[in-house]
Amino acid sequence: MESKLFSYKAEGIVLEPLNSPIKVSPVFDRKELVEKIKDVLKADGFKPDEHNLQFKIEEGQLFIQGLATKEQAPRAIGFRS
């Protein structure tokens, strides 16, 4: 099965200081971000594995990383008469 890794930069989702010991991000819709990733990868015939997504913060910026696999056409099983 063909696979590739991806790293998606979630634009506009950065950590901002809330108070001295903590920083928080703005509210975002996780499912909406996953749909954007699906749309980008669909052009190459790939689909992200949603069960293995990793949400990472690098220098205050949110990145979503994971594995995408090539979509395979369903196989038909039938009987010939």
HTML snippet that shows the backbone in 3Dmol.js (N, CA, C, O; Angstrom):
<script src="https://3Dmol.org/build/3Dmol-min.js"></script>
<div id="view" style="width:600px;height:400px;position:relative"></div>
<script>
const pdb = `
ATOM      1  N   MET A   1       0.846  -1.172   0.000  1.00  0.00           N
ATOM      2  CA  MET A   1       0.000   0.000   0.000  1.00  0.00           C
ATOM      3  C   MET A   1       0.896   1.241   0.000  1.00  0.00           C
ATOM      4  O   MET A   1       1.811   1.360   0.815  1.00  0.00           O
ATOM      5  N   GLU A   2       0.626   2.139  -0.902  1.00  0.00           N
ATOM      6  CA  GLU A   2       1.415   3.365  -0.993  1.00  0.00           C
ATOM      7  C   GLU A   2       1.029   4.322   0.131  1.00  0.00           C
ATOM      8  O   GLU A   2      -0.152   4.517   0.422  1.00  0.00           O
ATOM      9  N   SER A   3       2.042   4.913   0.755  1.00  0.00           N
ATOM     10  CA  SER A   3       1.816   5.837   1.868  1.00  0.00           C
ATOM     11  C   SER A   3       2.756   7.024   1.760  1.00  0.00           C
ATOM     12  O   SER A   3       3.779   6.966   1.078  1.00  0.00           O
ATOM     13  N   LYS A   4       2.392   8.100   2.442  1.00  0.00           N
ATOM     14  CA  LYS A   4       3.291   9.242   2.581  1.00  0.00           C
ATOM     15  C   LYS A   4       2.967   9.963   3.880  1.00  0.00           C
ATOM     16  O   LYS A   4       1.852   9.891   4.395  1.00  0.00           O
ATOM     17  N   LEU A   5       3.969  10.656   4.391  1.00  0.00           N
ATOM     18  CA  LEU A   5       3.808  11.449   5.602  1.00  0.00           C
ATOM     19  C   LEU A   5       3.407  12.866   5.220  1.00  0.00           C
ATOM     20  O   LEU A   5       3.756  13.342   4.140  1.00  0.00           O
ATOM     21  N   PHE A   6       2.679  13.537   6.095  1.00  0.00           N
ATOM     22  CA  PHE A   6       2.339  14.932   5.841  1.00  0.00           C
ATOM     23  C   PHE A   6       2.464  15.739   7.123  1.00  0.00           C
ATOM     24  O   PHE A   6       2.383  15.205   8.229  1.00  0.00           O
ATOM     25  N   SER A   7       2.663  17.024   6.947  1.00  0.00           N
ATOM     26  CA  SER A   7       2.671  17.981   8.047  1.00  0.00           C
ATOM     27  C   SER A   7       1.891  19.196   7.562  1.00  0.00           C
ATOM     28  O   SER A   7       2.294  19.854   6.602  1.00  0.00           O
ATOM     29  N   TYR A   8       0.787  19.492   8.215  1.00  0.00           N
ATOM     30  CA  TYR A   8      -0.103  20.574   7.815  1.00  0.00           C
ATOM     31  C   TYR A   8       0.013  21.724   8.808  1.00  0.00           C
ATOM     32  O   TYR A   8      -0.197  21.537  10.007  1.00  0.00           O
ATOM     33  N   LYS A   9       0.345  22.904   8.316  1.00  0.00           N
ATOM     34  CA  LYS A   9       0.448  24.089   9.164  1.00  0.00           C
ATOM     35  C   LYS A   9      -0.941  24.717   9.277  1.00  0.00           C
ATOM     36  O   LYS A   9      -1.496  25.193   8.286  1.00  0.00           O
ATOM     37  N   ALA A  10      -1.492  24.714  10.476  1.00  0.00           N
ATOM     38  CA  ALA A  10      -2.818  25.279  10.718  1.00  0.00           C
ATOM     39  C   ALA A  10      -2.676  26.796  10.869  1.00  0.00           C
ATOM     40  O   ALA A  10      -2.413  27.302  11.960  1.00  0.00           O
ATOM     41  N   GLU A  11      -2.851  27.500   9.770  1.00  0.00           N
ATOM     42  CA  GLU A  11      -2.677  28.956   9.750  1.00  0.00           C
ATOM     43  C   GLU A  11      -3.583  29.638  10.770  1.00  0.00           C
ATOM     44  O   GLU A  11      -4.761  29.300  10.891  1.00  0.00           O
ATOM     45  N   GLY A  12      -3.031  30.586  11.492  1.00  0.00           N
ATOM     46  CA  GLY A  12      -3.805  31.379  12.433  1.00  0.00           C
ATOM     47  C   GLY A  12      -4.016  30.748  13.793  1.00  0.00           C
ATOM     48  O   GLY A  12      -4.602  31.367  14.680  1.00  0.00           O
ATOM     49  N   ILE A  13      -3.545  29.521  13.969  1.00  0.00           N
ATOM     50  CA  ILE A  13      -3.702  28.869  15.269  1.00  0.00           C
ATOM     51  C   ILE A  13      -2.342  28.861  15.948  1.00  0.00           C
ATOM     52  O   ILE A  13      -1.536  27.946  15.781  1.00  0.00           O
ATOM     53  N   VAL A  14      -2.120  29.919  16.720  1.00  0.00           N
ATOM     54  CA  VAL A  14      -0.853  30.095  17.429  1.00  0.00           C
ATOM     55  C   VAL A  14      -1.143  30.332  18.907  1.00  0.00           C
ATOM     56  O   VAL A  14      -2.201  30.840  19.277  1.00  0.00           O
ATOM     57  N   LEU A  15      -0.189  29.958  19.730  1.00  0.00           N
ATOM     58  CA  LEU A  15      -0.339  30.154  21.168  1.00  0.00           C
ATOM     59  C   LEU A  15      -0.107  31.615  21.525  1.00  0.00           C
ATOM     60  O   LEU A  15       0.846  32.241  21.061  1.00  0.00           O
ATOM     61  N   GLU A  16      -0.996  32.144  22.359  1.00  0.00           N
ATOM     62  CA  GLU A  16      -0.894  33.517  22.852  1.00  0.00           C
ATOM     63  C   GLU A  16      -0.876  33.462  24.377  1.00  0.00           C
ATOM     64  O   GLU A  16      -1.548  32.617  24.967  1.00  0.00           O
ATOM     65  N   PRO A  17      -0.122  34.343  25.022  1.00  0.00           N
ATOM     66  CA  PRO A  17      -0.081  34.333  26.490  1.00  0.00           C
ATOM     67  C   PRO A  17      -1.462  34.627  27.091  1.00  0.00           C
ATOM     68  O   PRO A  17      -2.129  35.591  26.715  1.00  0.00           O
ATOM     69  N   LEU A  18      -1.868  33.776  28.028  1.00  0.00           N
ATOM     70  CA  LEU A  18      -3.100  34.011  28.781  1.00  0.00           C
ATOM     71  C   LEU A  18      -2.749  34.725  30.080  1.00  0.00           C
ATOM     72  O   LEU A  18      -3.371  35.719  30.454  1.00  0.00           O
ATOM     73  N   ASN A  19      -1.747  34.196  30.748  1.00  0.00           N
ATOM     74  CA  ASN A  19      -1.151  34.844  31.912  1.00  0.00           C
ATOM     75  C   ASN A  19       0.274  34.312  32.022  1.00  0.00           C
ATOM     76  O   ASN A  19       0.739  33.620  31.116  1.00  0.00           O
ATOM     77  N   SER A  20       0.948  34.606  33.066  1.00  0.00           N
ATOM     78  CA  SER A  20       2.370  34.299  33.178  1.00  0.00           C
ATOM     79  C   SER A  20       2.739  32.840  32.884  1.00  0.00           C
ATOM     80  O   SER A  20       3.636  32.613  32.072  1.00  0.00           O
ATOM     81  N   PRO A  21       2.103  31.851  33.495  1.00  0.00           N
ATOM     82  CA  PRO A  21       2.581  30.485  33.267  1.00  0.00           C
ATOM     83  C   PRO A  21       1.925  29.742  32.101  1.00  0.00           C
ATOM     84  O   PRO A  21       2.310  28.604  31.830  1.00  0.00           O
ATOM     85  N   ILE A  22       0.961  30.327  31.405  1.00  0.00           N
ATOM     86  CA  ILE A  22       0.248  29.538  30.394  1.00  0.00           C
ATOM     87  C   ILE A  22      -0.013  30.347  29.127  1.00  0.00           C
ATOM     88  O   ILE A  22      -0.246  31.555  29.166  1.00  0.00           O
ATOM     89  N   LYS A  23       0.034  29.634  28.004  1.00  0.00           N
ATOM     90  CA  LYS A  23      -0.340  30.189  26.709  1.00  0.00           C
ATOM     91  C   LYS A  23      -1.459  29.311  26.158  1.00  0.00           C
ATOM     92  O   LYS A  23      -1.484  28.104  26.399  1.00  0.00           O
ATOM     93  N   VAL A  24      -2.379  29.918  25.420  1.00  0.00           N
ATOM     94  CA  VAL A  24      -3.494  29.171  24.834  1.00  0.00           C
ATOM     95  C   VAL A  24      -3.671  29.577  23.374  1.00  0.00           C
ATOM     96  O   VAL A  24      -3.216  30.636  22.943  1.00  0.00           O
ATOM     97  N   SER A  25      -4.344  28.705  22.627  1.00  0.00           N
ATOM     98  CA  SER A  25      -4.648  29.000  21.230  1.00  0.00           C
ATOM     99  C   SER A  25      -6.057  29.568  21.140  1.00  0.00           C
ATOM    100  O   SER A  25      -6.833  29.459  22.089  1.00  0.00           O
ATOM    101  N   PRO A  26      -6.389  30.171  20.007  1.00  0.00           N
ATOM    102  CA  PRO A  26      -7.789  30.542  19.802  1.00  0.00           C
ATOM    103  C   PRO A  26      -8.616  29.263  19.615  1.00  0.00           C
ATOM    104  O   PRO A  26      -8.064  28.198  19.337  1.00  0.00           O
ATOM    105  N   VAL A  27      -9.909  29.371  19.766  1.00  0.00           N
ATOM    106  CA  VAL A  27     -10.802  28.230  19.563  1.00  0.00           C
ATOM    107  C   VAL A  27     -10.766  27.844  18.085  1.00  0.00           C
ATOM    108  O   VAL A  27     -10.779  28.709  17.209  1.00  0.00           O
ATOM    109  N   PHE A  28     -10.719  26.528  17.815  1.00  0.00           N
ATOM    110  CA  PHE A  28     -10.741  26.051  16.434  1.00  0.00           C
ATOM    111  C   PHE A  28     -11.525  24.755  16.356  1.00  0.00           C
ATOM    112  O   PHE A  28     -11.724  24.072  17.360  1.00  0.00           O
ATOM    113  N   ASP A  29     -11.972  24.422  15.140  1.00  0.00           N
ATOM    114  CA  ASP A  29     -12.735  23.201  14.891  1.00  0.00           C
ATOM    115  C   ASP A  29     -11.788  22.150  14.320  1.00  0.00           C
ATOM    116  O   ASP A  29     -11.345  22.257  13.176  1.00  0.00           O
ATOM    117  N   ARG A  30     -11.485  21.145  15.116  1.00  0.00           N
ATOM    118  CA  ARG A  30     -10.551  20.094  14.713  1.00  0.00           C
ATOM    119  C   ARG A  30     -11.039  19.376  13.455  1.00  0.00           C
ATOM    120  O   ARG A  30     -10.245  19.083  12.562  1.00  0.00           O
ATOM    121  N   LYS A  31     -12.331  19.094  13.382  1.00  0.00           N
ATOM    122  CA  LYS A  31     -12.878  18.376  12.224  1.00  0.00           C
ATOM    123  C   LYS A  31     -12.752  19.207  10.947  1.00  0.00           C
ATOM    124  O   LYS A  31     -12.523  18.661   9.867  1.00  0.00           O
ATOM    125  N   GLU A  32     -12.902  20.519  11.071  1.00  0.00           N
ATOM    126  CA  GLU A  32     -12.755  21.400   9.909  1.00  0.00           C
ATOM    127  C   GLU A  32     -11.321  21.344   9.377  1.00  0.00           C
ATOM    128  O   GLU A  32     -11.106  21.325   8.165  1.00  0.00           O
ATOM    129  N   LEU A  33     -10.346  21.317  10.280  1.00  0.00           N
ATOM    130  CA  LEU A  33      -8.944  21.211   9.862  1.00  0.00           C
ATOM    131  C   LEU A  33      -8.677  19.879   9.168  1.00  0.00           C
ATOM    132  O   LEU A  33      -7.961  19.830   8.168  1.00  0.00           O
ATOM    133  N   VAL A  34      -9.252  18.799   9.698  1.00  0.00           N
ATOM    134  CA  VAL A  34      -9.066  17.479   9.088  1.00  0.00           C
ATOM    135  C   VAL A  34      -9.681  17.456   7.689  1.00  0.00           C
ATOM    136  O   VAL A  34      -9.120  16.849   6.777  1.00  0.00           O
ATOM    137  N   GLU A  35     -10.829  18.111   7.512  1.00  0.00           N
ATOM    138  CA  GLU A  35     -11.455  18.180   6.187  1.00  0.00           C
ATOM    139  C   GLU A  35     -10.562  18.929   5.196  1.00  0.00           C
ATOM    140  O   GLU A  35     -10.474  18.543   4.030  1.00  0.00           O
ATOM    141  N   LYS A  36      -9.903  19.992   5.649  1.00  0.00           N
ATOM    142  CA  LYS A  36      -8.980  20.723   4.773  1.00  0.00           C
ATOM    143  C   LYS A  36      -7.824  19.824   4.346  1.00  0.00           C
ATOM    144  O   LYS A  36      -7.408  19.849   3.188  1.00  0.00           O
ATOM    145  N   ILE A  37      -7.309  19.035   5.278  1.00  0.00           N
ATOM    146  CA  ILE A  37      -6.221  18.103   4.960  1.00  0.00           C
ATOM    147  C   ILE A  37      -6.704  17.079   3.943  1.00  0.00           C
ATOM    148  O   ILE A  37      -5.991  16.772   2.987  1.00  0.00           O
ATOM    149  N   LYS A  38      -7.908  16.548   4.139  1.00  0.00           N
ATOM    150  CA  LYS A  38      -8.469  15.568   3.204  1.00  0.00           C
ATOM    151  C   LYS A  38      -8.564  16.152   1.799  1.00  0.00           C
ATOM    152  O   LYS A  38      -8.215  15.489   0.822  1.00  0.00           O
ATOM    153  N   ASP A  39      -9.041  17.403   1.698  1.00  0.00           N
ATOM    154  CA  ASP A  39      -9.194  18.047   0.392  1.00  0.00           C
ATOM    155  C   ASP A  39      -7.854  18.197  -0.318  1.00  0.00           C
ATOM    156  O   ASP A  39      -7.758  17.973  -1.525  1.00  0.00           O
ATOM    157  N   VAL A  40      -6.820  18.576   0.429  1.00  0.00           N
ATOM    158  CA  VAL A  40      -5.495  18.764  -0.171  1.00  0.00           C
ATOM    159  C   VAL A  40      -4.929  17.425  -0.654  1.00  0.00           C
ATOM    160  O   VAL A  40      -4.383  17.342  -1.754  1.00  0.00           O
ATOM    161  N   LEU A  41      -5.059  16.388   0.161  1.00  0.00           N
ATOM    162  CA  LEU A  41      -4.482  15.088  -0.179  1.00  0.00           C
ATOM    163  C   LEU A  41      -5.286  14.343  -1.240  1.00  0.00           C
ATOM    164  O   LEU A  41      -4.740  13.510  -1.962  1.00  0.00           O
ATOM    165  N   LYS A  42      -6.584  14.642  -1.337  1.00  0.00           N
ATOM    166  CA  LYS A  42      -7.447  13.959  -2.296  1.00  0.00           C
ATOM    167  C   LYS A  42      -6.982  14.181  -3.734  1.00  0.00           C
ATOM    168  O   LYS A  42      -7.162  13.310  -4.584  1.00  0.00           O
ATOM    169  N   ALA A  43      -6.385  15.339  -4.010  1.00  0.00           N
ATOM    170  CA  ALA A  43      -5.908  15.656  -5.359  1.00  0.00           C
ATOM    171  C   ALA A  43      -4.892  14.635  -5.853  1.00  0.00           C
ATOM    172  O   ALA A  43      -4.806  14.374  -7.053  1.00  0.00           O
ATOM    173  N   ASP A  44      -4.116  14.052  -4.927  1.00  0.00           N
ATOM    174  CA  ASP A  44      -3.127  13.037  -5.295  1.00  0.00           C
ATOM    175  C   ASP A  44      -3.650  11.621  -5.086  1.00  0.00           C
ATOM    176  O   ASP A  44      -2.911  10.655  -5.277  1.00  0.00           O
ATOM    177  N   GLY A  45      -4.919  11.488  -4.695  1.00  0.00           N
ATOM    178  CA  GLY A  45      -5.498  10.169  -4.474  1.00  0.00           C
ATOM    179  C   GLY A  45      -5.154   9.573  -3.116  1.00  0.00           C
ATOM    180  O   GLY A  45      -5.213   8.355  -2.944  1.00  0.00           O
ATOM    181  N   PHE A  46      -4.794  10.412  -2.150  1.00  0.00           N
ATOM    182  CA  PHE A  46      -4.438   9.937  -0.813  1.00  0.00           C
ATOM    183  C   PHE A  46      -5.496  10.361   0.197  1.00  0.00           C
ATOM    184  O   PHE A  46      -6.255  11.306  -0.024  1.00  0.00           O
ATOM    185  N   LYS A  47      -5.523   9.634   1.314  1.00  0.00           N
ATOM    186  CA  LYS A  47      -6.466   9.918   2.393  1.00  0.00           C
ATOM    187  C   LYS A  47      -5.719   9.819   3.717  1.00  0.00           C
ATOM    188  O   LYS A  47      -4.988   8.853   3.935  1.00  0.00           O
ATOM    189  N   PRO A  48      -5.888  10.812   4.619  1.00  0.00           N
ATOM    190  CA  PRO A  48      -5.181  10.745   5.906  1.00  0.00           C
ATOM    191  C   PRO A  48      -5.761   9.657   6.805  1.00  0.00           C
ATOM    192  O   PRO A  48      -6.965   9.402   6.792  1.00  0.00           O
ATOM    193  N   ASP A  49      -4.894   9.025   7.580  1.00  0.00           N
ATOM    194  CA  ASP A  49      -5.325   8.061   8.589  1.00  0.00           C
ATOM    195  C   ASP A  49      -5.712   8.871   9.825  1.00  0.00           C
ATOM    196  O   ASP A  49      -4.846   9.300  10.587  1.00  0.00           O
ATOM    197  N   GLU A  50      -7.004   9.075  10.017  1.00  0.00           N
ATOM    198  CA  GLU A  50      -7.486   9.963  11.076  1.00  0.00           C
ATOM    199  C   GLU A  50      -7.214   9.437  12.481  1.00  0.00           C
ATOM    200  O   GLU A  50      -7.236  10.209  13.440  1.00  0.00           O
ATOM    201  N   HIS A  51      -6.960   8.154  12.619  1.00  0.00           N
ATOM    202  CA  HIS A  51      -6.718   7.574  13.942  1.00  0.00           C
ATOM    203  C   HIS A  51      -5.302   7.843  14.441  1.00  0.00           C
ATOM    204  O   HIS A  51      -5.028   7.676  15.629  1.00  0.00           O
ATOM    205  N   ASN A  52      -4.410   8.251  13.562  1.00  0.00           N
ATOM    206  CA  ASN A  52      -3.019   8.454  13.946  1.00  0.00           C
ATOM    207  C   ASN A  52      -2.544   9.888  13.761  1.00  0.00           C
ATOM    208  O   ASN A  52      -1.345  10.119  13.609  1.00  0.00           O
ATOM    209  N   LEU A  53      -3.450  10.850  13.770  1.00  0.00           N
ATOM    210  CA  LEU A  53      -3.050  12.249  13.637  1.00  0.00           C
ATOM    211  C   LEU A  53      -2.345  12.711  14.906  1.00  0.00           C
ATOM    212  O   LEU A  53      -2.725  12.342  16.017  1.00  0.00           O
ATOM    213  N   GLN A  54      -1.315  13.521  14.717  1.00  0.00           N
ATOM    214  CA  GLN A  54      -0.581  14.084  15.850  1.00  0.00           C
ATOM    215  C   GLN A  54      -0.664  15.603  15.768  1.00  0.00           C
ATOM    216  O   GLN A  54      -0.384  16.200  14.728  1.00  0.00           O
ATOM    217  N   PHE A  55      -1.050  16.211  16.874  1.00  0.00           N
ATOM    218  CA  PHE A  55      -1.126  17.662  16.962  1.00  0.00           C
ATOM    219  C   PHE A  55       0.134  18.125  17.668  1.00  0.00           C
ATOM    220  O   PHE A  55       0.373  17.780  18.825  1.00  0.00           O
ATOM    221  N   LYS A  56       0.949  18.919  16.954  1.00  0.00           N
ATOM    222  CA  LYS A  56       2.235  19.373  17.494  1.00  0.00           C
ATOM    223  C   LYS A  56       2.280  20.892  17.499  1.00  0.00           C
ATOM    224  O   LYS A  56       1.701  21.549  16.634  1.00  0.00           O
ATOM    225  N   ILE A  57       2.973  21.436  18.482  1.00  0.00           N
ATOM    226  CA  ILE A  57       3.207  22.874  18.559  1.00  0.00           C
ATOM    227  C   ILE A  57       4.690  23.099  18.300  1.00  0.00           C
ATOM    228  O   ILE A  57       5.538  22.563  19.013  1.00  0.00           O
ATOM    229  N   GLU A  58       5.001  23.888  17.281  1.00  0.00           N
ATOM    230  CA  GLU A  58       6.385  24.245  16.976  1.00  0.00           C
ATOM    231  C   GLU A  58       6.481  25.764  16.954  1.00  0.00           C
ATOM    232  O   GLU A  58       5.864  26.426  16.119  1.00  0.00           O
ATOM    233  N   GLU A  59       7.259  26.304  17.877  1.00  0.00           N
ATOM    234  CA  GLU A  59       7.431  27.752  18.007  1.00  0.00           C
ATOM    235  C   GLU A  59       6.087  28.472  18.107  1.00  0.00           C
ATOM    236  O   GLU A  59       5.894  29.534  17.515  1.00  0.00           O
ATOM    237  N   GLY A  60       5.162  27.882  18.861  1.00  0.00           N
ATOM    238  CA  GLY A  60       3.861  28.491  19.090  1.00  0.00           C
ATOM    239  C   GLY A  60       2.827  28.238  18.015  1.00  0.00           C
ATOM    240  O   GLY A  60       1.672  28.629  18.181  1.00  0.00           O
ATOM    241  N   GLN A  61       3.199  27.595  16.912  1.00  0.00           N
ATOM    242  CA  GLN A  61       2.308  27.354  15.774  1.00  0.00           C
ATOM    243  C   GLN A  61       1.827  25.902  15.793  1.00  0.00           C
ATOM    244  O   GLN A  61       2.614  24.991  16.051  1.00  0.00           O
ATOM    245  N   LEU A  62       0.530  25.681  15.520  1.00  0.00           N
ATOM    246  CA  LEU A  62      -0.025  24.332  15.466  1.00  0.00           C
ATOM    247  C   LEU A  62       0.270  23.680  14.124  1.00  0.00           C
ATOM    248  O   LEU A  62       0.054  24.277  13.069  1.00  0.00           O
ATOM    249  N   PHE A  63       0.768  22.446  14.176  1.00  0.00           N
ATOM    250  CA  PHE A  63       0.956  21.604  13.003  1.00  0.00           C
ATOM    251  C   PHE A  63       0.229  20.293  13.248  1.00  0.00           C
ATOM    252  O   PHE A  63       0.247  19.766  14.361  1.00  0.00           O
ATOM    253  N   ILE A  64      -0.411  19.767  12.212  1.00  0.00           N
ATOM    254  CA  ILE A  64      -1.036  18.451  12.299  1.00  0.00           C
ATOM    255  C   ILE A  64      -0.230  17.541  11.394  1.00  0.00           C
ATOM    256  O   ILE A  64      -0.050  17.826  10.209  1.00  0.00           O
ATOM    257  N   GLN A  65       0.256  16.444  11.959  1.00  0.00           N
ATOM    258  CA  GLN A  65       1.115  15.528  11.218  1.00  0.00           C
ATOM    259  C   GLN A  65       0.503  14.140  11.226  1.00  0.00           C
ATOM    260  O   GLN A  65      -0.237  13.774  12.140  1.00  0.00           O
ATOM    261  N   GLY A  66       0.824  13.374  10.195  1.00  0.00           N
ATOM    262  CA  GLY A  66       0.290  12.024  10.158  1.00  0.00           C
ATOM    263  C   GLY A  66       0.695  11.278   8.911  1.00  0.00           C
ATOM    264  O   GLY A  66       1.589  11.687   8.170  1.00  0.00           O
ATOM    265  N   LEU A  67       0.012  10.175   8.704  1.00  0.00           N
ATOM    266  CA  LEU A  67       0.263   9.269   7.596  1.00  0.00           C
ATOM    267  C   LEU A  67      -0.942   9.299   6.666  1.00  0.00           C
ATOM    268  O   LEU A  67      -2.086   9.270   7.119  1.00  0.00           O
ATOM    269  N   ALA A  68      -0.682   9.356   5.378  1.00  0.00           N
ATOM    270  CA  ALA A  68      -1.749   9.291   4.378  1.00  0.00           C
ATOM    271  C   ALA A  68      -1.496   8.074   3.500  1.00  0.00           C
ATOM    272  O   ALA A  68      -0.354   7.780   3.147  1.00  0.00           O
ATOM    273  N   THR A  69      -2.562   7.372   3.151  1.00  0.00           N
ATOM    274  CA  THR A  69      -2.438   6.183   2.309  1.00  0.00           C
ATOM    275  C   THR A  69      -3.194   6.396   1.008  1.00  0.00           C
ATOM    276  O   THR A  69      -4.179   7.132   0.949  1.00  0.00           O
ATOM    277  N   LYS A  70      -2.707   5.735  -0.027  1.00  0.00           N
ATOM    278  CA  LYS A  70      -3.325   5.820  -1.348  1.00  0.00           C
ATOM    279  C   LYS A  70      -4.689   5.146  -1.289  1.00  0.00           C
ATOM    280  O   LYS A  70      -4.817   4.028  -0.790  1.00  0.00           O
ATOM    281  N   GLU A  71      -5.694   5.826  -1.796  1.00  0.00           N
ATOM    282  CA  GLU A  71      -7.028   5.238  -1.831  1.00  0.00           C
ATOM    283  C   GLU A  71      -7.060   4.174  -2.915  1.00  0.00           C
ATOM    284  O   GLU A  71      -6.633   4.407  -4.046  1.00  0.00           O
ATOM    285  N   GLN A  72      -7.566   3.014  -2.558  1.00  0.00           N
ATOM    286  CA  GLN A  72      -7.648   1.917  -3.512  1.00  0.00           C
ATOM    287  C   GLN A  72      -9.093   1.724  -3.936  1.00  0.00           C
ATOM    288  O   GLN A  72     -10.023   1.876  -3.144  1.00  0.00           O
ATOM    289  N   ALA A  73      -9.254   1.384  -5.210  1.00  0.00           N
ATOM    290  CA  ALA A  73     -10.597   1.118  -5.717  1.00  0.00           C
ATOM    291  C   ALA A  73     -11.129  -0.150  -5.054  1.00  0.00           C
ATOM    292  O   ALA A  73     -10.388  -1.119  -4.891  1.00  0.00           O
ATOM    293  N   PRO A  74     -12.397  -0.151  -4.675  1.00  0.00           N
ATOM    294  CA  PRO A  74     -12.948  -1.353  -4.053  1.00  0.00           C
ATOM    295  C   PRO A  74     -12.926  -2.521  -5.029  1.00  0.00           C
ATOM    296  O   PRO A  74     -13.175  -2.370  -6.225  1.00  0.00           O
ATOM    297  N   ARG A  75     -12.625  -3.672  -4.486  1.00  0.00           N
ATOM    298  CA  ARG A  75     -12.584  -4.877  -5.319  1.00  0.00           C
ATOM    299  C   ARG A  75     -13.959  -5.525  -5.316  1.00  0.00           C
ATOM    300  O   ARG A  75     -14.595  -5.674  -4.273  1.00  0.00           O
ATOM    301  N   ALA A  76     -14.393  -5.898  -6.487  1.00  0.00           N
ATOM    302  CA  ALA A  76     -15.689  -6.566  -6.603  1.00  0.00           C
ATOM    303  C   ALA A  76     -15.467  -8.072  -6.574  1.00  0.00           C
ATOM    304  O   ALA A  76     -14.620  -8.611  -7.286  1.00  0.00           O
ATOM    305  N   ILE A  77     -16.234  -8.718  -5.749  1.00  0.00           N
ATOM    306  CA  ILE A  77     -16.178 -10.175  -5.692  1.00  0.00           C
ATOM    307  C   ILE A  77     -17.521 -10.665  -6.193  1.00  0.00           C
ATOM    308  O   ILE A  77     -18.569 -10.291  -5.666  1.00  0.00           O
ATOM    309  N   GLY A  78     -17.480 -11.483  -7.189  1.00  0.00           N
ATOM    310  CA  GLY A  78     -18.733 -11.970  -7.748  1.00  0.00           C
ATOM    311  C   GLY A  78     -18.567 -13.363  -8.322  1.00  0.00           C
ATOM    312  O   GLY A  78     -17.462 -13.898  -8.410  1.00  0.00           O
ATOM    313  N   PHE A  79     -19.663 -13.918  -8.699  1.00  0.00           N
ATOM    314  CA  PHE A  79     -19.658 -15.253  -9.283  1.00  0.00           C
ATOM    315  C   PHE A  79     -20.024 -15.132 -10.745  1.00  0.00           C
ATOM    316  O   PHE A  79     -20.920 -14.377 -11.122  1.00  0.00           O
ATOM    317  N   ARG A  80     -19.321 -15.879 -11.547  1.00  0.00           N
ATOM    318  CA  ARG A  80     -19.642 -15.898 -12.978  1.00  0.00           C
ATOM    319  C   ARG A  80     -20.623 -17.026 -13.235  1.00  0.00           C
ATOM    320  O   ARG A  80     -20.524 -18.108 -12.656  1.00  0.00           O
ATOM    321  N   SER A  81     -21.559 -16.751 -14.107  1.00  0.00           N
ATOM    322  CA  SER A  81     -22.523 -17.814 -14.406  1.00  0.00           C
ATOM    323  C   SER A  81     -22.376 -18.292 -15.816  1.00  0.00           C
ATOM    324  O   SER A  81     -23.106 -19.185 -16.244  1.00  0.00           O
TER     325      SER A  81
END
`;
const viewer = $3Dmol.createViewer("view");
viewer.addModel(pdb, "pdb");
viewer.setStyle({}, {cartoon: {color: "spectrum"}});
viewer.zoomTo();
viewer.render();
</script>
